[in-house]
């Protein structure tokens, strides 16, 4: 039996759970495929993608720091990847490279379905304006919250991201603002950390005053990297959640794109959490 080949590319990549997730998806859906991880030198991304295509690879997930570069590299880009200008899924078909972004769909599904937290009508704070934030802002707007503030250390970067999404926000009747990280005064129902602060082990980039009592505080990181943020949220009366569910849900969406089959993401998420608890 010939196995179709997929991988995840990033730097660093040793911590990635994507190979286990996609291997489990394949087992549960009977798909003939293999999935591994590749750490790519920072100046070798384009060459590495083309080499993987030449080897017969069928697609790959893209993680930091290559999401913007991947979107620019592709010959065809989905509507959601165009809006984000960032890509976390590449598919290779008939010599063409197709870019998509499933991060936002994964985040919204984890918050609304897995955490049971409908976003419609709520006030959201999205911290960061890099590739992670760009990938999720469109789907967050489509969930129809009343308000989203995008806060970033460099306000100009947040303003550019907001400007690109304003037509969609107007369509969904969602107020959308760009703010500086310092001096945030409003409190929010949901805050989402899309920065690399957790990965770098630095402090939470906003003051606890942004949290409403009982707010959902979500870090896109997971495992030990997210622990500091989650401890901070819990200590200030918020409901903490890490990004493990987002990781599984965005992977399920990528799997659907590649294989035409939606895997049982809820089962795989439960198995992965149990697996990580056993290893801790």
VOBA-1610 file (N, C-alpha, C; in pm, whole numbers, padded with zeros to 5 digits, always signed):
BEGIN
Unk+00084-00120+00000Unk+00000+00000+00000Unk+00088+00125+00000Unk+00056+00218-00087Unk+00129+00345-00092Unk+00071+00441+00011Unk+00159+00499+00090Unk+00116+00592+00192Unk+00140+00735+00147Unk+00037+00821+00152Unk+00053+00962+00123Unk+00130+01028+00237Unk+00216+01124+00203Unk+00310+01181+00299Unk+00271+01326+00330Unk+00260+01357+00460Unk+00232+01492+00509Unk+00332+01523+00621Unk+00344+01651+00653Unk+00433+01687+00764Unk+00393+01823+00821Unk+00456+01860+00932Unk+00447+01995+00986Unk+00586+02057+00978Unk+00592+02183+00936Unk+00719+02255+00924Unk+00719+02374+01017Unk+00828+02396+01086Unk+00841+02510+01174Unk+00980+02518+01232Unk+01000+02615+01323Unk+01127+02630+01392Unk+01103+02714+01518Unk+01103+02651+01637Unk+01134+02511+01666Unk+01013+02421+01641Unk+01036+02290+01638Unk+00928+02198+01605Unk+00928+02073+01694Unk+01031+02057+01778Unk+01046+01933+01854Unk+00927+01907+01947Unk+00861+02016+01993Unk+00751+02002+02088Unk+00619+01966+02020Unk+00613+01967+01888Unk+00486+01957+01816Unk+00414+01825+01843Unk+00284+01834+01867Unk+00198+01717+01884Unk+00126+01680+01754Unk+00150+01756+01649Unk+00077+01735+01524Unk+00096+01594+01466Unk+00219+01538+01468Unk+00232+01402+01414Unk+00144+01300+01487Unk+00137+01309+01619Unk+00052+01216+01692Unk-00095+01237+01657Unk-00137+01364+01649Unk-00277+01395+01620Unk-00318+01341+01484Unk-00239+01370+01380Unk-00277+01328+01245Unk-00265+01177+01227Unk-00168+01116+01294Unk-00158+00970+01289Unk-00281+00907+01351Unk-00328+00966+01461Unk-00450+00913+01526Unk-00572+00937+01438Unk-00581+01054+01376Unk-00690+01080+01282Unk-00692+00972+01173Unk-00575+00944+01117Unk-00566+00846+01008Unk-00609+00708+01055Unk-00569+00669+01177Unk-00608+00538+01231Unk-00760+00529+01246Unk-00821+00635+01295Unk-00964+00633+01324Unk-01050+00643+01199Unk-00994+00695+01090Unk-01071+00712+00967Unk-01025+00620+00855Unk-00924+00537+00881Unk-00878+00441+00781Unk-00806+00502+00662Unk-00735+00611+00685Unk-00664+00680+00577Unk-00519+00628+00568Unk-00475+00603+00445Unk-00340+00551+00420Unk-00243+00667+00406Unk-00185+00710+00517Unk-00097+00827+00515Unk+00004+00819+00628Unk+00111+00895+00614Unk+00213+00909+00717Unk+00238+01057+00737Unk+00267+01097+00860Unk+00281+01239+00894Unk+00399+01254+00990Unk+00492+01343+00955Unk+00607+01364+01044Unk+00632+01513+01063Unk+00739+01548+01132Unk+00771+01690+01156Unk+00909+01720+01104Unk+00926+01844+01056Unk+01053+01887+00999Unk+01088+02026+01053Unk+01203+02035+01118Unk+01252+02165+01163Unk+01327+02230+01047Unk+01285+02350+01010Unk+01336+02417+00891Unk+01424+02536+00931Unk+01541+02545+00873Unk+01627+02661+00897Unk+01551+02787+00855Unk+01574+02896+00926Unk+01496+03018+00906Unk+01505+03072+00764Unk+01617+03048+00695Unk+01632+03099+00559Unk+01609+02992+00453Unk+01550+02878+00491Unk+01534+02767+00398Unk+01389+02723+00379Unk+01294+02807+00417Unk+01155+02762+00414Unk+01108+02731+00271Unk+01119+02826+00181Unk+01070+02805+00045Unk+01138+02684-00019Unk+01267+02673-00003Unk+01340+02559-00060Unk+01291+02428+00000Unk+01264+02428+00129Unk+01219+02306+00197Unk+01080+02262+00150Unk+00990+02360+00131Unk+00856+02327+00082Unk+00863+02267-00058Unk+00939+02329-00146Unk+00951+02278-00283Unk+01018+02141-00285Unk+01113+02118-00196Unk+01178+01987-00188Unk+01078+01881-00142Unk+00992+01916-00046Unk+00891+01822+00001Unk+00791+01789-00110Unk+00752+01889-00186Unk+00666+01866-00302Unk+00732+01770-00400Unk+00860+01794-00428Unk+00934+01711-00524Unk+00946+01566-00477Unk+00946+01547-00345Unk+00952+01412-00289Unk+00819+01339-00300Unk+00716+01409-00342Unk+00583+01350-00351Unk+00492+01381-00234Unk+00534+01475-00147Unk+00450+01515-00034Unk+00317+01568-00081Unk+00212+01542-00004Unk+00078+01584-00042Unk+00033+01713+00024Unk+00098+01747+00138Unk+00060+01870+00206Unk+00136+01884+00336Unk+00130+02002+00393Unk+00198+02024+00520Unk+00129+02132+00602Unk+00141+02117+00732Unk+00103+02224+00823Unk+00221+02316+00843Unk+00192+02444+00865Unk+00295+02545+00883Unk+00276+02610+01019Unk+00383+02617+01096Unk+00378+02684+01225Unk+00485+02792+01231Unk+00500+02854+01348Unk+00594+02965+01360Unk+00734+02923+01317Unk+00804+03015+01248Unk+00766+03154+01216Unk+00732+03173+01068Unk+00676+03071+01003Unk+00666+03070+00857Unk+00527+03096+00801Unk+00428+03135+00883Unk+00291+03143+00833Unk+00272+03253+00728Unk+00337+03368+00748Unk+00326+03474+00648Unk+00399+03435+00521Unk+00515+03376+00535Unk+00594+03334+00419Unk+00520+03228+00337Unk+00452+03138+00405Unk+00378+03032+00336Unk+00265+03089+00252Unk+00195+03188+00305Unk+00085+03249+00231Unk+00136+03316+00103Unk+00251+03381+00113Unk+00308+03448-00004Unk+00364+03350-00106Unk+00400+03231-00061Unk+00464+03131-00148Unk+00364+03059-00237Unk+00240+03045-00190Unk+00141+02961-00257Unk+00095+03020-00390Unk+00057+02931-00482Unk+00005+02974-00612Unk-00144+03006-00605Unk-00215+02946-00510Unk-00358+02973-00490Unk-00382+02984-00339Unk-00466+03082-00301Unk-00488+03110-00160Unk-00637+03117-00131Unk-00682+03049-00026Unk-00824+03052+00011Unk-00863+03192+00059Unk-00994+03215+00064Unk-01044+03346+00108Unk-00999+03378+00250Unk-01003+03278+00339Unk-00966+03305+00478Unk-00816+03325+00493Unk-00735+03257+00410Unk-00591+03279+00415Unk-00556+03415+00353Unk-00631+03457+00252Unk-00609+03590+00194Unk-00636+03699+00296Unk-00744+03684+00371Unk-00780+03784+00471Unk-00674+03788+00581Unk-00628+03673+00623Unk-00527+03666+00729Unk-00389+03706+00677Unk-00365+03686+00547Unk-00232+03699+00488Unk-00133+03608+00558Unk-00185+03498+00611Unk-00106+03398+00682Unk-00167+03262+00654Unk-00084+03160+00654Unk-00127+03026+00615Unk-00071+02923+00711Unk-00155+02829+00752Unk-00104+02718+00833Unk-00126+02582+00766Unk-00183+02581+00646Unk-00206+02457+00572Unk-00169+02476+00425Unk-00080+02392+00375Unk-00049+02389+00233Unk-00091+02254+00177Unk-00153+02256+00060Unk-00190+02134-00011Unk-00124+02137-00149Unk-00078+02022-00194Unk-00009+02012-00324Unk-00092+01927-00418Unk-00140+01989-00527Unk-00225+01920-00622Unk-00184+01957-00763Unk-00147+01857-00843Unk-00111+01876-00983Unk-00005+01985-01002Unk+00094+01984-00913Unk+00202+02080-00923Unk+00169+02218-00869Unk+00048+02235-00817Unk+00006+02364-00762Unk+00014+02359-00609Unk+00043+02475-00550Unk+00051+02488-00406Unk-00067+02571-00357Unk-00155+02511-00278Unk-00276+02576-00232Unk-00262+02609-00084Unk-00292+02734-00047Unk-00276+02781+00091Unk-00413+02800+00156Unk-00423+02762+00282Unk-00545+02784+00360Unk-00504+02817+00503Unk-00601+02860+00582Unk-00575+02889+00723Unk-00690+02833+00805Unk-00660+02735+00889Unk-00763+02671+00971Unk-00751+02710+01118Unk-00658+02799+01152Unk-00637+02836+01292Unk-00762+02897+01355Unk-00823+02991+01286Unk-00939+03059+01343Unk-01057+02967+01362Unk-01080+02880+01263Unk-01188+02782+01275Unk-01163+02691+01395Unk-01036+02651+01413Unk-01001+02566+01526Unk-01025+02635+01659Unk-00988+02763+01667Unk-01007+02839+01790Unk-01155+02853+01824Unk-01235+02896+01727Unk-01377+02918+01751Unk-01446+02787+01789Unk-01413+02679+01721Unk-01475+02550+01754Unk-01438+02506+01895Unk-01314+02531+01936Unk-01275+02491+02070Unk-01346+02574+02176Unk-01356+02705+02152Unk-01423+02792+02250Unk-01573+02763+02256Unk-01637+02756+02140Unk-01782+02746+02139Unk-01831+02603+02163Unk-01770+02505+02099Unk-01818+02367+02112Unk-01756+02295+02232Unk-01623+02296+02238Unk-01556+02218+02343Unk-01567+02284+02480Unk-01550+02418+02484Unk-01559+02488+02612Unk-01702+02532+02645Unk-01792+02526+02546Unk-01931+02565+02569Unk-01948+02712+02596Unk-01878+02797+02517Unk-01875+02941+02543Unk-01914+03016+02415Unk-02044+03033+02385Unk-02085+03104+02264Unk-02032+03247+02263Unk-01979+03290+02150Unk-01914+03421+02142Unk-02009+03532+02096Unk-02122+03497+02043Unk-02213+03598+01990Unk-02254+03697+02100Unk-02236+03827+02069Unk-02276+03933+02160Unk-02177+03966+02270Unk-02064+03895+02278Unk-01968+03919+02384Unk-01864+04023+02345Unk-01787+04067+02446Unk-01677+04160+02425Unk-01545+04082+02433Unk-01466+04088+02326Unk-01343+04010+02315Unk-01221+04099+02311Unk-01112+04053+02373Unk-00982+04116+02362Unk-00886+04016+02299Unk-00831+04051+02185Unk-00731+03968+02117Unk-00595+04034+02136Unk-00505+03964+02206Unk-00373+04020+02237Unk-00273+03972+02133Unk-00214+04067+02060Unk-00117+04035+01957Unk-00169+04069+01819Unk-00078+04087+01724Unk-00117+04119+01587Unk-00027+04049+01486Unk+00038+03939+01529Unk+00124+03863+01441Unk+00046+03758+01364Unk+00117+03654+01319Unk+00054+03552+01236Unk-00057+03477+01307Unk-00041+03451+01437Unk-00144+03379+01511Unk-00272+03461+01520Unk-00258+03590+01554Unk-00376+03677+01563Unk-00441+03696+01427Unk-00359+03714+01324Unk-00412+03733+01188Unk-00493+03613+01143Unk-00450+03494+01184Unk-00520+03373+01142Unk-00655+03354+01206Unk-00679+03415+01322Unk-00804+03388+01395Unk-00903+03503+01392Unk-00860+03623+01354Unk-00949+03738+01367Unk-01072+03725+01279Unk-01059+03682+01156Unk-01174+03667+01067Unk-01279+03571+01123Unk-01242+03448+01159Unk-01341+03358+01218Unk-01399+03409+01350Unk-01320+03481+01430Unk-01376+03540+01552Unk-01486+03641+01517Unk-01462+03723+01416Unk-01564+03819+01373Unk-01689+03746+01324Unk-01670+03638+01250Unk-01784+03562+01197Unk-01867+03498+01307Unk-01809+03485+01428Unk-01887+03435+01542Unk-01978+03542+01600Unk-01972+03665+01547Unk-02062+03776+01579Unk-02056+03824+01724Unk-01936+03844+01778Unk-01930+03912+01908Unk-01970+04058+01890Unk-02007+04122+02001Unk-02044+04264+01992Unk-01923+04352+01967Unk-01806+04311+02021Unk-01689+04396+02016Unk-01562+04310+02019Unk-01462+04352+01940Unk-01328+04293+01949Unk-01227+04406+01952Unk-01142+04407+02055Unk-01027+04496+02058Unk-00903+04413+02026Unk-00822+04462+01934Unk-00693+04398+01902Unk-00586+04485+01966Unk-00518+04432+02066Unk-00417+04509+02139Unk-00278+04453+02109Unk-00186+04542+02079Unk-00051+04499+02043Unk+00051+04602+02090Unk+00171+04554+02118Unk+00278+04645+02161Unk+00303+04752+02056Unk+00299+04714+01929Unk+00310+04810+01818Unk+00170+04836+01764Unk+00115+04951+01795Unk-00025+04979+01759Unk-00043+04980+01608Unk+00057+05026+01535Unk+00044+05030+01389Unk+00016+04894+01329Unk+00078+04792+01384Unk+00055+04656+01335Unk-00088+04611+01363Unk-00138+04643+01482Unk-00277+04612+01515Unk-00372+04690+01426Unk-00341+04815+01398Unk-00427+04899+01313Unk-00436+04844+01172Unk-00324+04795+01119Unk-00325+04737+00984Unk-00411+04612+00980Unk-00400+04528+01084Unk-00481+04407+01090Unk-00629+04441+01100Unk-00662+04539+01184Unk-00801+04581+01199Unk-00856+04640+01069Unk-00778+04722+01003Unk-00823+04785+00878Unk-00860+04681+00773Unk-00780+04575+00767Unk-00804+04469+00668Unk-00934+04394+00699Unk-00973+04390+00827Unk-01091+04314+00865Unk-01216+04401+00886Unk-01205+04531+00869Unk-01319+04618+00895Unk-01442+04588+00809Unk-01426+04561+00678Unk-01547+04529+00600Unk-01622+04408+00654Unk-01549+04304+00695Unk-01614+04187+00753Unk-01680+04222+00886Unk-01613+04304+00967Unk-01669+04344+01096Unk-01799+04424+01076Unk-01800+04511+00978Unk-01921+04589+00950Unk-02034+04496+00906Unk-02001+04397+00824Unk-02102+04302+00778Unk-02162+04224+00894Unk-02080+04188+00992Unk-02127+04110+01106Unk-02173+04197+01223Unk-02167+04330+01204Unk-02208+04426+01307Unk-02127+04407+01436Unk-01997+04387+01418Unk-01905+04375+01530Unk-01816+04499+01535Unk-01813+04566+01649Unk-01724+04680+01667Unk-01580+04628+01675Unk-01489+04689+01598Unk-01351+04640+01590Unk-01255+04756+01609Unk-01168+04746+01710Unk-01075+04853+01743Unk-00933+04800+01755Unk-00835+04889+01728Unk-00694+04860+01753Unk-00648+04944+01872Unk-00582+04881+01968Unk-00541+04950+02090Unk-00396+04918+02126Unk-00340+05004+02210Unk-00208+04979+02267Unk-00224+04883+02385Unk-00122+04801+02408Unk-00126+04708+02521Unk-00133+04780+02655Unk-00072+04897+02660Unk-00069+04972+02785Unk-00197+05052+02802Unk-00247+05056+02924Unk-00360+05144+02953Unk-00495+05092+02908Unk-00508+04962+02887Unk-00639+04907+02855Unk-00731+04925+02975Unk-00847+04986+02952Unk-00934+05019+03064Unk-01060+04933+03069Unk-01107+04890+02954Unk-01232+04814+02953Unk-01209+04672+03002Unk-01314+04610+03056Unk-01304+04469+03091Unk-01378+04388+02984Unk-01337+04263+02966Unk-01381+04181+02855Unk-01436+04047+02903Unk-01529+03992+02824Unk-01584+03860+02853Unk-01486+03749+02819Unk-01409+03771+02713Unk-01312+03671+02667Unk-01184+03744+02629Unk-01070+03697+02679Unk-00943+03747+02631Unk-00864+03630+02572Unk-00798+03656+02462Unk-00725+03552+02389Unk-00582+03599+02371Unk-00488+03523+02423Unk-00347+03557+02409Unk-00291+03492+02283Unk-00266+03573+02182Unk-00211+03524+02056Unk-00065+03565+02039Unk-00002+03607+02148Unk+00139+03644+02143Unk+00225+03524+02178Unk+00356+03541+02163Unk+00451+03435+02200Unk+00500+03452+02343Unk+00430+03533+02425Unk+00477+03560+02560Unk+00486+03432+02643Unk+00389+03342+02627Unk+00392+03218+02704Unk+00509+03130+02661Unk+00530+03122+02530Unk+00640+03039+02478Unk+00774+03092+02526Unk+00785+03225+02538Unk+00910+03285+02582Unk+00926+03290+02733Unk+00822+03250+02806Unk+00830+03247+02951Unk+00826+03384+03016Unk+00779+03486+02943Unk+00770+03620+03000Unk+00631+03642+03059Unk+00612+03753+03126Unk+00487+03778+03195Unk+00370+03800+03102Unk+00250+03793+03160Unk+00128+03820+03084Unk+00131+03965+03036Unk+00103+03991+02908Unk+00125+04125+02853Unk+00017+04228+02884Unk-00085+04193+02961Unk-00189+04289+02996Unk-00215+04284+03146Unk-00279+04391+03198Unk-00314+04397+03339Unk-00441+04314+03365Unk-00453+04262+03485Unk-00569+04180+03521Unk-00700+04258+03517Unk-00693+04389+03514Unk-00816+04470+03509Unk-00895+04448+03381Unk-00835+04385+03279Unk-00908+04361+03154Unk-01009+04247+03171Unk-01001+04172+03280Unk-01085+04055+03300Unk-01214+04090+03375Unk-01326+04054+03316Unk-01450+04054+03393Unk-01447+03934+03488Unk-01516+03943+03602Unk-01526+03825+03689Unk-01585+03707+03611Unk-01515+03595+03614Unk-01563+03476+03543Unk-01536+03477+03394Unk-01454+03571+03346Unk-01421+03578+03204Unk-01344+03453+03160Unk-01351+03424+03031Unk-01270+03317+02974Unk-01135+03376+02934Unk-01028+03319+02985Unk-00892+03363+02950Unk-00824+03249+02874Unk-00798+03270+02746Unk-00755+03163+02655Unk-00614+03192+02605Unk-00526+03097+02623Unk-00391+03108+02569Unk-00379+03011+02453Unk-00332+03059+02337Unk-00318+02970+02221Unk-00209+02865+02242Unk-00117+02890+02336Unk-00018+02788+02369Unk-00084+02680+02455Unk-00013+02569+02473Unk-00067+02460+02553Unk+00047+02394+02630Unk+00009+02312+02729Unk+00111+02244+02808Unk+00184+02340+02899Unk+00309+02308+02933Unk+00386+02393+03025Unk+00397+02538+02979Unk+00401+02561+02848Unk+00415+02699+02797Unk+00298+02787+02839Unk+00180+02728+02854Unk+00061+02806+02887Unk+00035+02814+03037Unk+00112+02744+03117Unk+00080+02732+03259Unk+00082+02866+03332Unk+00181+02951+03302Unk+00190+03081+03368Unk+00067+03166+03341Unk+00024+03170+03216Unk-00095+03247+03179Unk-00219+03192+03249Unk-00231+03061+03252Unk-00347+02999+03314Unk-00349+03022+03465Unk-00233+03016+03528Unk-00225+03045+03672Unk-00266+03189+03700Unk-00220+03281+03615Unk-00255+03422+03628Unk-00406+03442+03614Unk-00464+03378+03515Unk-00608+03391+03493Unk-00687+03338+03613Unk-00649+03221+03661Unk-00719+03159+03773Unk-00708+03245+03899Unk-00590+03303+03920Unk-00567+03385+04038Unk-00651+03512+04038Unk-00697+03553+03920Unk-00776+03676+03910Unk-00922+03648+03877Unk-00968+03528+03909Unk-01110+03499+03899Unk-01160+03467+03761Unk-01070+03439+03666Unk-01111+03404+03530Unk-01111+03252+03512Unk-01171+03208+03403Unk-01172+03066+03367Unk-01060+03043+03266Unk-00954+02971+03304Unk-00841+02954+03212Unk-00862+02839+03114Unk-00809+02854+02995Unk-00811+02746+02897Unk-00688+02758+02808Unk-00622+02646+02784Unk-00506+02648+02695Unk-00548+02615+02553Unk-00453+02616+02461Unk-00483+02602+02319Unk-00478+02461+02266Unk-00480+02360+02353Unk-00472+02223+02303Unk-00592+02187+02216Unk-00710+02233+02257Unk-00830+02207+02176Unk-00823+02276+02041Unk-00770+02397+02040Unk-00751+02468+01913Unk-00656+02390+01823Unk-00548+02337+01881Unk-00452+02259+01803Unk-00520+02140+01737Unk-00601+02068+01812Unk-00668+01950+01756Unk-00773+01990+01653Unk-00850+02095+01681Unk-00957+02135+01590Unk-00904+02192+01459Unk-00795+02272+01465Unk-00739+02322+01339Unk-00679+02207+01259Unk-00624+02107+01329Unk-00571+01990+01260Unk-00682+01911+01193Unk-00797+01900+01261Unk-00911+01828+01202Unk-00959+01897+01075Unk-00960+02030+01076Unk-01000+02105+00956Unk-00900+02084+00843Unk-00770+02081+00875Unk-00668+02053+00774Unk-00683+01912+00719Unk-00710+01817+00807Unk-00729+01678+00766Unk-00847+01667+00669Unk-00954+01740+00697Unk-01070+01742+00609Unk-01032+01798+00471Unk-00953+01904+00467Unk-00908+01961+00341Unk-00828+01859+00261Unk-00736+01791+00328Unk-00647+01697+00260Unk-00716+01568+00218Unk-00799+01512+00309Unk-00850+01376+00290Unk-00999+01370+00258Unk-01071+01481+00273Unk-01214+01480+00246Unk-01295+01408+00352Unk-01236+01386+00468Unk-01301+01316+00579Unk-01281+01398+00706Unk-01388+01420+00782Unk-01373+01490+00910Unk-01348+01388+01021Unk-01234+01397+01087Unk-01202+01300+01193Unk-01275+01333+01322Unk-01281+01238+01416Unk-01349+01262+01545Unk-01259+01342+01639Unk-01260+01473+01623Unk-01167+01559+01697Unk-01192+01556+01847Unk-01318+01542+01888Unk-01347+01539+02031Unk-01282+01418+02098Unk-01287+01305+02032Unk-01224+01185+02086Unk-01072+01201+02094Unk-01013+01256+01989Unk-00868+01271+01986Unk-00822+01375+02089Unk-00900+01481+02109Unk-00865+01580+02211Unk-00867+01516+02349Unk-00970+01437+02379Unk-00978+01370+02509Unk-00859+01275+02528Unk-00825+01203+02425Unk-00712+01110+02433Unk-00580+01184+02453Unk-00566+01297+02384Unk-00440+01374+02394Unk-00426+01435+02533Unk-00534+01489+02589Unk-00526+01545+02724Unk-00488+01436+02825Unk-00548+01319+02810Unk-00514+01209+02900Unk-00368+01168+02883Unk-00322+01166+02760Unk-00183+01129+02730Unk-00084+01228+02793Unk-00116+01357+02782Unk-00028+01460+02838Unk-00028+01458+02990Unk-00145+01430+03049Unk-00152+01419+03195Unk-00066+01303+03244Unk-00069+01192+03171Unk+00009+01075+03210Unk+00160+01100+03202Unk+00198+01192+03111Unk+00341+01221+03092Unk+00391+01328+03187Unk+00299+01401+03252Unk+00341+01513+03339Unk+00381+01466+03478
//
